[in-house]
Amino acid sequence: MEERDFQEVWRWVLSVGDSILSIYKSDFQIRDKGGNDPVTEADLFASEFLFEKISARFPNHGFLSEEKTDTNRRLDKEWVWILDPIDGTREFVKKNDQFALSLGLVRNGEAIWGVIFNPATGEFFSKNRNTFFAKLQAPFATEENFRTLVVESGSILHPLDELKPVTNKPILLVSLSEMKEGLFADSFWHDDFEIRSMGSIAYKLGLLSAGFIDLIVSLKPKNEWDICGGIALLDEDNFTCFPLKDNKYQFNQPNTLSFGLVAGKKTAIQYLESKIDFHQLSLKVKERW
């Protein structure tokens, strides 16, 4: 994989972002896959578009998408692309801008590269040598936006860090559904953290990678496509991330589920551990939706 390969993927993501945004603003079609799990024409279009592009340019790579039937052919591949065309489809359906496209690249089980893109807000998170963030304007598939990505990808500074309000409480993002279910009702969450709820784990991971928040905790199962792209953006020097019912993330597995998630700036992870034992936290993890 070379730099120009990743830049080409950025172009594909910008292009499909225009299509997602166009559908988002329309009276689009929705289908329930069962169990209150909606899928829209935007999910299906983005999945097929990126599958075709990736398959043509990287014919020896594997591919896993939430919206394509999985096979075991990917399991023996060195390189595998893992896609959630819209993470946060429920929010997309509600015309709530808390959703994102998530695409990750795995090499021998390790998430090494990713892109998170929210077409509703124009927020684009990815990495070159370092993780970077860009705020883009629609239409996205323009040379101006592409040049912005190239320029920002050379930056090693997290944008807007200097503008972030000083607070003694780490900013903790949790799931809207988990908050509604009372999984964060214990008083210490609200006493010791600035807790906010938001849809899309992928979008939350993008915000974390750019330094806009401090910590994410989830107590429900996550599929590889939910988190692979975002996990790839969290460099080991500044961030810590792990599932609560396993030691570390190993992607491209036959069973794509992991259970519970903690991800954050290293100082925020240390602060969390001072407030609750991680073993006790793991006991609160749900193994189904």
Secondary structure, DSSP 8 states (H G I E B T S, - for coil): --HHHHHHHHHHHHHHHHHHHHHHTS---EEE-SSS-EEEHHHHHHHHHHHHHHHHH-TTSEEEETTS---GGGGG-SEEEEEEEEETHHHHHTT-S--EEEEEEEETTEEEEEEEEETTTTEEEEESSSEEEEE--SS-SSHHHHHHHHHHTT--S-TTGGGS---SS-EEEEEHHHHHTTTT-SHHHHHHSEEEEES-HHHHHHHHHTTS-SEEEEEEEEEHHHHHHHHHTS-TTTEEEE-TTSSS---S-SS-EEEEEEEEEHHHHHHHHHHS-HHHHHTT--S--
